[in-house]
Amino acid sequence: MTVISGPVNPPSLAEVYRRLLEAYGPRGWWPGEGPLDVIIGAILTQAASWKNVELALANLKAANCWSFQAIDACPQEELAGIVRPSGYFNAKAAKLKAFAAHVLELYDGDLARMFNQETASLRQELLSIHGIGQETADDILVYAAAKPSFVIYTYTIRILERLGIAPEDGRRKYADWQALFHDNLPADVAVFNEFHALLDHHAGRACRKTPVCAGCCLAPVCATGQQSPVPPSGAHTQ
């Protein structure tokens, strides 16, 4: 792990996790009722707020389109109308149908069979499905398959950079940021699950595009927080 020079020594990822957990408590992610919820939600949440995704999820349930079989059988244009609240609905309908067809064709719709493989091979398989990028694949791995593969979002990178933490040699690809977590934390699904959820929560409360450093629980160990004109005054709480 490389650190960026700043007024304070950058914290370890373990310390970042501890501070976030103490400030906010467990987040209880993923919001849903099982692997199917996670997969559908992970696809619909691409470039969408969770509030709008919830509307689309409710529409799917109301339309009795809540299984891979139902999604596969539903005409794509009709499915697009059902998930319209999530935005990019035509593309997302195509992605949902591609995932459903994959699971039905290769596993007879049985996710447990699909998930019964090593993390790396399952990740490659997920990435081979139309519409499943790295973030979505890792969401599915951690929250549906219970596999240790850390999810990297734009806000994850923003928080780390402000803390003064970055991959070695100036590398900035998704895999480089993910390796920071894989190389510096135990491969613990529960920790990866909680840490990602905490970073998401922190990005909404304090580490926004324009940071709110006053009261930030990471400010005492954050290069950006220490440079803020408003000194840290404690930690955010739930």
N, C-alpha and C positions, 0 to 999 in steps of 0.2 A: 504493500500500500504506500502510495506517495502522499506526502502532505504539502500543502501550499503555504508559503511563508505568511505569517500574520502576527498580530499582537499577542496571541495566545497559542499554546501548543494544541494542535487539533486533538480532539478526544478519540478514543477507540470507538469502534462501532458498538461494542458491548456497553460502553458508558452512555452512548447516545440512546441505546435501547432502554437502559435502566432509567435514565432521566425522563424519557417519554412515557414509560410505563408508570412511573411514580406520579407524573403530572396528570395523566389522562385516565389511567386505569385500563383494564382489558376492553377491547373494542367489540368483541363478539362477532367477528367476520367469519364467513361470508354471509350477508343477509339473504337467506333463502332456506329451502326445506330439503336440500339434498343435491346430489351431483347434477341432476338435470337442470335444476334452478341455476346452479353455478354456470353451467355451460351456456345456456340460453342467455343468462344475464351478462356473461363475459363478452359474448358476441354483440349483444345489443348496446352495451355500455361504451363501445368504441365511439369516440367523439360525441358523447352524450352525457348529460347529467343523470345521476341515479334516479332523481325524481321522475324524469321522463321515461326512463327504463321501467320503473315500477308501473307506469301507465300501460306500457306495451305488454309487460308481463301479465297484468290484470286482463288485458284484452285477449291474450292467448288462452288464458284459463277460461274466460267467459265463452270463448269460441270453441271450447273443448279441443283445442289444438295444443295439448300439453303432453306429448309423447313423440318419440322419433317417428313412430308410424304415422301419427296424425300430421306432423310437419311434412313428412315425405309425401303424403297423399294430398296435401293442400296445394291447389294451384298457386304458383309463385305470385301472380298478381294479387290474388286474394290474401295470401300471407303478408305481402307488402302492406296492404291496407290495414291489417290487424296490428302490425308493429310500427305503424306510421309515427306514433308519438316519440319513438326513439331517434328519429331522424335518419337520413340516408336509408330509407326503408326498403327501396328496391334492392340495393346492394346487400343489406342485412338479411332480407328474405332469401336471397341467393346463398348467402353464407350458412344460414340455418338449414336450408335444404341440403347443401353439400355435406354438412356435418352429419345430419340425419342419415343421408344415403350411405355415407362411409361406415357408420356404426351398424346400420342394418345389413349392408352387404358383407362386411367382414366379420361381424360379431353377432349377427342376428339380434341386434339391438341391446346386447348385454354389455353395459359399461364396465362391470366388474371384470369381464374377460379382457376387454380392451386395456384396462388399467393394470392388469396382472403381468407387468413387464418392467424392466429396469427403467429408471427415470430418463436416461439419455435416449434410449430407443423410443420410448413413448413420446418424448418431446419432439424428436425428429418426425415421428408419424403425425403428430398434431400439426406441425409446421407444413406438412405435405397437403393438408386439407385446405381447400379454397377458403380464403378469408381469415385464416388463423395465422396471425403474426406472433412475434416473440412475446409481447405483453399478454396477449390473450392466451397463448399456449401456457405461459407460466401461471396465469390466474387459474386455469383449468388444472394444472399439475398440483398446485398448492391447495386449492380450495375444494376441488372435486376429487382428485386422485390421491390426495394426501402424500405427495411426493415433494422432497425438498428442492425447490427451484425458485430462487428469489425473483420477485416481480420488480422490474425497473420501470417507473413512469417518469415523465418529465419532471415532476415535483421531487422525486427521489434525487435526481441529479442536482436540482436547484438547491436542495437542503445540504447535500454533501459538499457542493462547491462553496457554499457560504460558510460551512464549518471549517473549510480548508482541507478537505479530503478529496483525493482524486486518484484514478488509476495511474500506474507507473508509466513513465516515458511519454506523458502527454496523450496517451490513447484515450479515445472518447466514444468507442462503439458500445452498443448495448452489452455485448459479452464482457467488455472490460469493466463496466460498472457492476455487472452481476458478479464478476469474479471477486470484487472487493468483499462482498458478503459471503460468498462461498469459501473464500480463503481465510477469512478472519472470524468466522462464527462456526459453531458446530452445525452439522447438517441436520437440524432439528426442525421438523415440519411445523410444530407449534410455535417456535420462535419466529420462523420465516413468516408464518401466517400473521402473527401479532405485530411483528416489526413493520411489515408493509402497511397494515391497517393503521398503525400509530403514525407512520410517516404521512399517510394520506390525511389523517385528522389534523396533524400539525401543520401541514401545508395550507389547510383551509382556515386554521385559527391564527397562525402567526407567520409562518414562512411563505407568505403570499408573493405574488410578483413584486409588489412593494412590501418589504418585510415590516412586520409589527414587532420590533425588538423589545419594547418595554414590556416587562413581565414574562418574556419568553423563557421557558424552562431550559433551553439550550444556550441562552445568551452568555452565561458565565464561561462557556467553553467554546464559543463561536467567534471566529475571526470577524465576521460581519457584525455580530452583536456587540462586540467590544468596540467597534468603530462607530456604532450608532450614537447620534447626539443625545439620545435619551438613555440614561443608564438603566441596566436591568434591575427590576424591582421584585423578583420572585418568580413564581411559575404560574402558568395558566392551569386551571383546574377544570374538571368536567362542568 
